[in-house]
Amino acid sequence: MALCQEAEESAVSRDHTGAARRLGYAAVLLAALLYGGNVIAGRLVAPLVPPLALAAARGVLGLMVLLPFAWREPHKPRLQDLPYMAMVGFLGISVAYGTFAWSMQNSPALNAAIIFATFPAVTLVLLAIGWHVKPGRYQIAGIIIAFTGLTLVSTQGSLDRLLALRFQPVDLVLLVNVTACALSNILGQKMMQCYSPTITSTCALFFGTLFLLPGGLWEVVHQGWYLPWIGWLLLIYMGCIIAGLAVLLNFEAINRLGCGPVAMFNNLNPLFAIALAAWILKENLSWYHVAGIILVLGGVLISLWQHHPAKETALSPENKKHLRRVFPPAGPPLL
């Protein structure tokens, strides 16, 4: 693939100063808040419509939001880069949205919560296997602490629920979802060496939706489509706000921070879902919610410790070599 053959000519200028990183943290926090609402909306809408049709509709609505901004971008995608963009869209949109909608209908909520919590660990494993980037001890400790907190929340603080947990073959779909999202973030960071987050997110959403449309249309024809007015409002939220704005914010954060730190912030998605459920659905908060929130926040902060500019020297010379080779200095570090 010809991605970034002329990066010096087409790359968008980037600033990775402290101010730029703060904007990245703001973007990923807002994205996590929006994704938290997506979990609630998905649980309500998924039983009403076929999964691929729901995923395709989300993509179309998201494109309506992103296309006007992408049209104003000075650096348009080149023909030889389109296969790479299609791959990012297939993984991050087609596979991720389709499996998410399917899992909302078929997977137990506890299983889904625990598997989704493995996203940061899966990201670091993929970086280690495919890009030879070794995670630091703070990252490993942060992932373990945050995962413990999410497990505590998911099991409602009950050891019996944890021991009774049984993973099923359908849970493999959730693992595919997590792996596809992690790969999409990693490959998307490479794409942003040449293009802005707006172009990257729009192209990913375009190709991802394009791959979903045939299956979605087939489901509508053979299974039908009916949504009450509240369902349409939730679908608009999942499409325009999540598939549009949240995807853009996610790529913006990856561009400024790197996919490693952004993966850790995904642990905040269920915390925001809990907060929104307590606020909107009037659900009560229990001790395990509070303990889990503390553990997750502590894990995220610990994992980010080595990402502070003053801590960049903690990377080994071997890791720095791999970072420069795989992701040149035009973009932020992976870890």
MARNUBA-428275 format. One record per residue (C-alpha): x, y, z. Coordinates in nm, 2 decimals. Example, Ala and Ser with C-alpha at 12.3 -4.5 7.8 and 13.67 -1.06 7.14 Angstrom:
// MARNUBA-428275
+--------+--------+--------+
|     xx |     yy |     zz |
+--------+--------+--------+
|   1.23 |  -0.45 |   0.78 |
|   1.37 |  -0.11 |   0.71 |
+--------+--------+--------+
END
This chain:
// MARNUBA-428275
+--------+--------+--------+
|     xx |     yy |     zz |
+--------+--------+--------+
|   0.00 |   0.00 |   0.00 |
|   0.12 |   0.35 |  -0.08 |
|   0.02 |   0.52 |   0.24 |
|   0.25 |   0.81 |   0.33 |
|   0.49 |   0.77 |   0.03 |
|   0.49 |   1.15 |   0.02 |
|   0.43 |   1.23 |   0.38 |
|   0.65 |   1.54 |   0.38 |
|   0.43 |   1.69 |   0.11 |
|   0.08 |   1.59 |   0.23 |
|   0.11 |   1.56 |   0.61 |
|  -0.10 |   1.79 |   0.82 |
|   0.12 |   1.99 |   1.06 |
|   0.09 |   1.87 |   1.42 |
|   0.17 |   2.02 |   1.75 |
|   0.24 |   1.77 |   2.04 |
|   0.31 |   2.03 |   2.31 |
|   0.15 |   2.02 |   2.65 |
|  -0.14 |   2.23 |   2.52 |
|  -0.20 |   2.00 |   2.23 |
|  -0.20 |   1.69 |   2.46 |
|  -0.45 |   1.86 |   2.69 |
|  -0.68 |   1.90 |   2.40 |
|  -0.62 |   1.53 |   2.32 |
|  -0.73 |   1.44 |   2.68 |
|  -1.03 |   1.66 |   2.65 |
|  -1.13 |   1.50 |   2.32 |
|  -1.09 |   1.14 |   2.46 |
|  -1.29 |   1.23 |   2.77 |
|  -1.58 |   1.37 |   2.57 |
|  -1.57 |   1.07 |   2.34 |
|  -1.58 |   0.83 |   2.65 |
|  -1.88 |   1.02 |   2.78 |
|  -2.06 |   0.99 |   2.44 |
|  -1.97 |   0.62 |   2.41 |
|  -2.11 |   0.56 |   2.76 |
|  -2.44 |   0.69 |   2.64 |
|  -2.41 |   0.46 |   2.34 |
|  -2.42 |   0.15 |   2.56 |
|  -2.75 |   0.26 |   2.71 |
|  -2.90 |   0.35 |   2.37 |
|  -2.77 |   0.03 |   2.21 |
|  -2.94 |  -0.19 |   2.48 |
|  -3.27 |  -0.01 |   2.41 |
|  -3.25 |  -0.01 |   2.03 |
|  -3.08 |  -0.33 |   1.94 |
|  -3.38 |  -0.56 |   2.01 |
|  -3.60 |  -0.36 |   1.78 |
|  -3.40 |  -0.37 |   1.45 |
|  -3.17 |  -0.62 |   1.27 |
|  -2.80 |  -0.57 |   1.37 |
|  -2.64 |  -0.49 |   1.03 |
|  -2.93 |  -0.26 |   0.94 |
|  -2.88 |  -0.07 |   1.27 |
|  -2.50 |  -0.05 |   1.21 |
|  -2.55 |   0.07 |   0.85 |
|  -2.81 |   0.33 |   0.95 |
|  -2.56 |   0.46 |   1.22 |
|  -2.29 |   0.50 |   0.96 |
|  -2.52 |   0.69 |   0.71 |
|  -2.62 |   0.93 |   0.99 |
|  -2.26 |   0.98 |   1.10 |
|  -2.15 |   1.06 |   0.74 |
|  -2.41 |   1.34 |   0.73 |
|  -2.23 |   1.50 |   1.02 |
|  -1.87 |   1.45 |   0.90 |
|  -1.89 |   1.50 |   0.53 |
|  -1.94 |   1.88 |   0.54 |
|  -1.62 |   1.92 |   0.76 |
|  -1.42 |   1.68 |   0.55 |
|  -1.51 |   1.86 |   0.23 |
|  -1.34 |   2.18 |   0.36 |
|  -1.01 |   2.00 |   0.44 |
|  -0.73 |   2.11 |   0.21 |
|  -0.56 |   1.76 |   0.19 |
|  -0.79 |   1.52 |   0.02 |
|  -0.72 |   1.14 |   0.02 |
|  -0.51 |   1.01 |  -0.27 |
|  -0.63 |   0.71 |  -0.48 |
|  -0.34 |   0.49 |  -0.38 |
|  -0.42 |   0.53 |  -0.01 |
|  -0.79 |   0.43 |  -0.04 |
|  -0.72 |   0.05 |   0.02 |
|  -0.56 |   0.13 |   0.35 |
|  -0.84 |   0.36 |   0.45 |
|  -1.09 |   0.09 |   0.35 |
|  -0.91 |  -0.15 |   0.58 |
|  -0.94 |   0.09 |   0.87 |
|  -1.31 |   0.14 |   0.80 |
|  -1.38 |  -0.23 |   0.76 |
|  -1.22 |  -0.30 |   1.10 |
|  -1.33 |   0.00 |   1.30 |
|  -1.68 |   0.05 |   1.15 |
|  -1.81 |  -0.26 |   0.96 |
|  -1.68 |  -0.52 |   1.20 |
|  -1.70 |  -0.31 |   1.52 |
|  -2.05 |  -0.18 |   1.46 |
|  -2.19 |  -0.50 |   1.33 |
|  -2.06 |  -0.71 |   1.61 |
|  -2.16 |  -0.45 |   1.87 |
|  -2.52 |  -0.45 |   1.75 |
|  -2.52 |  -0.83 |   1.74 |
|  -2.38 |  -0.87 |   2.08 |
|  -2.64 |  -0.64 |   2.23 |
|  -2.90 |  -0.89 |   2.12 |
|  -2.72 |  -1.22 |   2.20 |
|  -2.45 |  -1.19 |   2.46 |
|  -2.51 |  -1.18 |   2.84 |
|  -2.45 |  -0.84 |   2.98 |
|  -2.19 |  -0.96 |   3.23 |
|  -1.98 |  -1.14 |   2.96 |
|  -2.00 |  -0.84 |   2.74 |
|  -1.88 |  -0.60 |   3.01 |
|  -1.58 |  -0.81 |   3.10 |
|  -1.47 |  -0.87 |   2.74 |
|  -1.51 |  -0.51 |   2.65 |
|  -1.29 |  -0.43 |   2.95 |
|  -1.00 |  -0.62 |   2.79 |
|  -0.97 |  -0.35 |   2.51 |
|  -0.65 |  -0.18 |   2.65 |
|  -0.48 |  -0.51 |   2.71 |
|  -0.57 |  -0.63 |   2.36 |
|  -0.43 |  -0.31 |   2.22 |
|  -0.10 |  -0.35 |   2.39 |
|  -0.07 |  -0.72 |   2.29 |
|  -0.13 |  -0.62 |   1.93 |
|   0.13 |  -0.35 |   1.95 |
|   0.38 |  -0.60 |   2.10 |
|   0.31 |  -0.87 |   1.84 |
|   0.27 |  -0.66 |   1.53 |
|   0.49 |  -0.36 |   1.61 |
|   0.74 |  -0.49 |   1.87 |
|   0.64 |  -0.22 |   2.12 |
|   0.68 |  -0.35 |   2.47 |
|   0.44 |  -0.21 |   2.73 |
|   0.58 |  -0.04 |   3.04 |
|   0.53 |  -0.16 |   3.39 |
|   0.30 |   0.14 |   3.47 |
|   0.08 |   0.04 |   3.18 |
|   0.06 |  -0.32 |   3.28 |
|  -0.02 |  -0.22 |   3.64 |
|  -0.28 |   0.03 |   3.53 |
|  -0.45 |  -0.22 |   3.30 |
|  -0.47 |  -0.48 |   3.58 |
|  -0.61 |  -0.22 |   3.84 |
|  -0.87 |  -0.08 |   3.59 |
|  -0.98 |  -0.43 |   3.48 |
|  -1.03 |  -0.53 |   3.85 |
|  -1.24 |  -0.22 |   3.90 |
|  -1.46 |  -0.29 |   3.59 |
|  -1.49 |  -0.66 |   3.69 |
|  -1.61 |  -0.55 |   4.04 |
|  -1.87 |  -0.33 |   3.89 |
|  -1.98 |  -0.59 |   3.63 |
|  -2.02 |  -0.86 |   3.90 |
|  -2.19 |  -0.62 |   4.13 |
|  -1.93 |  -0.70 |   4.40 |
|  -2.04 |  -1.06 |   4.42 |
|  -1.79 |  -1.34 |   4.42 |
|  -2.06 |  -1.59 |   4.34 |
|  -2.15 |  -1.41 |   4.02 |
|  -1.78 |  -1.41 |   3.92 |
|  -1.74 |  -1.78 |   3.99 |
|  -2.06 |  -1.85 |   3.81 |
|  -1.94 |  -1.67 |   3.50 |
|  -1.93 |  -1.90 |   3.20 |
|  -1.80 |  -1.78 |   2.86 |
|  -1.99 |  -1.91 |   2.56 |
|  -1.91 |  -1.95 |   2.19 |
|  -2.11 |  -1.63 |   2.11 |
|  -1.86 |  -1.44 |   2.32 |
|  -1.61 |  -1.48 |   2.05 |
|  -1.80 |  -1.22 |   1.86 |
|  -1.72 |  -0.97 |   2.14 |
|  -1.36 |  -1.06 |   2.12 |
|  -1.36 |  -1.00 |   1.75 |
|  -1.52 |  -0.66 |   1.82 |
|  -1.24 |  -0.57 |   2.07 |
|  -0.96 |  -0.69 |   1.84 |
|  -1.11 |  -0.50 |   1.54 |
|  -1.14 |  -0.18 |   1.73 |
|  -0.78 |  -0.20 |   1.86 |
|  -0.64 |  -0.27 |   1.51 |
|  -0.84 |   0.01 |   1.36 |
|  -0.70 |   0.26 |   1.62 |
|  -0.34 |   0.14 |   1.55 |
|  -0.38 |   0.16 |   1.18 |
|  -0.57 |   0.49 |   1.20 |
|  -0.28 |   0.65 |   1.38 |
|  -0.05 |   0.56 |   1.09 |
|  -0.30 |   0.71 |   0.85 |
|  -0.29 |   1.04 |   1.04 |
|   0.07 |   1.08 |   0.95 |
|  -0.07 |   1.20 |   0.62 |
|  -0.42 |   1.31 |   0.68 |
|  -0.61 |   1.50 |   0.94 |
|  -0.84 |   1.33 |   1.20 |
|  -1.14 |   1.47 |   1.01 |
|  -1.03 |   1.30 |   0.68 |
|  -0.93 |   0.98 |   0.86 |
|  -1.26 |   0.95 |   1.05 |
|  -1.47 |   1.04 |   0.75 |
|  -1.30 |   0.79 |   0.51 |
|  -1.31 |   0.52 |   0.77 |
|  -1.68 |   0.58 |   0.83 |
|  -1.75 |   0.60 |   0.45 |
|  -1.59 |   0.26 |   0.37 |
|  -1.71 |   0.09 |   0.68 |
|  -2.07 |   0.20 |   0.60 |
|  -2.03 |   0.10 |   0.24 |
|  -1.94 |  -0.26 |   0.35 |
|  -2.24 |  -0.27 |   0.58 |
|  -2.51 |  -0.15 |   0.34 |
|  -2.56 |  -0.47 |   0.14 |
|  -2.62 |  -0.68 |   0.45 |
|  -2.83 |  -0.41 |   0.61 |
|  -3.06 |  -0.37 |   0.31 |
|  -3.10 |  -0.75 |   0.29 |
|  -3.20 |  -0.76 |   0.66 |
|  -3.46 |  -0.47 |   0.61 |
|  -3.61 |  -0.65 |   0.31 |
|  -3.64 |  -0.99 |   0.48 |
|  -3.69 |  -0.90 |   0.84 |
|  -3.85 |  -0.56 |   0.82 |
|  -3.78 |  -0.23 |   1.00 |
|  -3.99 |  -0.07 |   1.27 |
|  -3.89 |   0.18 |   1.53 |
|  -4.11 |   0.39 |   1.76 |
|  -4.04 |   0.76 |   1.77 |
|  -3.82 |   0.72 |   2.08 |
|  -3.62 |   0.45 |   1.89 |
|  -3.56 |   0.70 |   1.61 |
|  -3.43 |   0.95 |   1.86 |
|  -3.19 |   0.70 |   2.01 |
|  -3.08 |   0.59 |   1.66 |
|  -3.01 |   0.96 |   1.57 |
|  -2.80 |   0.98 |   1.88 |
|  -2.61 |   0.66 |   1.80 |
|  -2.55 |   0.78 |   1.44 |
|  -2.50 |   1.15 |   1.44 |
|  -2.34 |   1.19 |   1.78 |
|  -2.15 |   0.85 |   1.82 |
|  -2.07 |   0.75 |   1.46 |
|  -2.01 |   1.11 |   1.37 |
|  -1.88 |   1.32 |   1.65 |
|  -1.74 |   1.05 |   1.89 |
|  -1.55 |   0.88 |   1.61 |
|  -1.39 |   1.21 |   1.51 |
|  -1.30 |   1.29 |   1.87 |
|  -1.15 |   0.94 |   1.91 |
|  -0.92 |   0.99 |   1.61 |
|  -0.84 |   1.34 |   1.72 |
|  -0.73 |   1.20 |   2.05 |
|  -0.53 |   0.92 |   1.89 |
|  -0.35 |   1.18 |   1.67 |
|  -0.25 |   1.39 |   1.97 |
|  -0.18 |   1.12 |   2.23 |
|  -0.13 |   0.79 |   2.05 |
|  -0.35 |   0.48 |   2.05 |
|  -0.20 |   0.33 |   2.37 |
|  -0.32 |   0.61 |   2.61 |
|  -0.65 |   0.63 |   2.42 |
|  -0.71 |   0.26 |   2.47 |
|  -0.68 |   0.31 |   2.85 |
|  -0.95 |   0.59 |   2.84 |
|  -1.19 |   0.33 |   2.70 |
|  -1.22 |   0.20 |   3.05 |
|  -1.41 |   0.52 |   3.13 |
|  -1.69 |   0.43 |   2.89 |
|  -1.88 |   0.20 |   3.13 |
|  -1.82 |   0.45 |   3.42 |
|  -2.00 |   0.72 |   3.22 |
|  -2.27 |   0.46 |   3.13 |
|  -2.32 |   0.40 |   3.50 |
|  -2.34 |   0.78 |   3.58 |
|  -2.58 |   0.84 |   3.29 |
|  -2.80 |   0.54 |   3.40 |
|  -2.81 |   0.69 |   3.75 |
|  -2.90 |   1.03 |   3.62 |
|  -3.14 |   0.94 |   3.34 |
|  -3.28 |   0.60 |   3.45 |
|  -3.26 |   0.69 |   3.82 |
|  -3.06 |   0.37 |   3.90 |
|  -2.91 |   0.36 |   4.25 |
|  -2.53 |   0.36 |   4.30 |
|  -2.39 |   0.09 |   4.53 |
|  -2.06 |   0.05 |   4.71 |
|  -1.92 |  -0.16 |   4.43 |
|  -1.99 |   0.12 |   4.18 |
|  -1.79 |   0.36 |   4.40 |
|  -1.51 |   0.12 |   4.45 |
|  -1.50 |   0.02 |   4.09 |
|  -1.49 |   0.39 |   3.98 |
|  -1.20 |   0.46 |   4.21 |
|  -1.00 |   0.15 |   4.08 |
|  -1.06 |   0.24 |   3.72 |
|  -0.96 |   0.60 |   3.76 |
|  -0.66 |   0.50 |   3.95 |
|  -0.56 |   0.25 |   3.68 |
|  -0.60 |   0.50 |   3.41 |
|  -0.39 |   0.76 |   3.59 |
|  -0.11 |   0.50 |   3.67 |
|  -0.10 |   0.38 |   3.31 |
|  -0.06 |   0.74 |   3.19 |
|   0.23 |   0.81 |   3.42 |
|   0.50 |   0.73 |   3.17 |
|   0.32 |   0.93 |   2.90 |
|   0.41 |   1.26 |   3.08 |
|   0.67 |   1.44 |   2.87 |
|   0.92 |   1.42 |   3.16 |
|   0.88 |   1.04 |   3.16 |
|   0.95 |   0.98 |   2.79 |
|   1.31 |   0.88 |   2.87 |
|   1.17 |   0.57 |   3.05 |
|   1.13 |   0.41 |   2.71 |
|   1.42 |   0.17 |   2.63 |
|   1.65 |   0.25 |   2.33 |
|   1.51 |  -0.06 |   2.16 |
|   1.15 |   0.06 |   2.19 |
|   1.24 |   0.41 |   2.07 |
|   1.40 |   0.25 |   1.77 |
|   1.09 |   0.05 |   1.69 |
|   0.87 |   0.36 |   1.74 |
|   1.08 |   0.56 |   1.49 |
|   1.08 |   0.28 |   1.24 |
|   0.71 |   0.19 |   1.25 |
|   0.56 |   0.53 |   1.33 |
|   0.79 |   0.81 |   1.23 |
|   0.82 |   1.13 |   1.44 |
|   0.55 |   1.30 |   1.23 |
|   0.30 |   1.15 |   1.48 |
|   0.27 |   1.09 |   1.85 |
|   0.42 |   0.78 |   2.02 |
|   0.22 |   0.46 |   2.05 |
|   0.28 |   0.43 |   2.42 |
+--------+--------+--------+
END
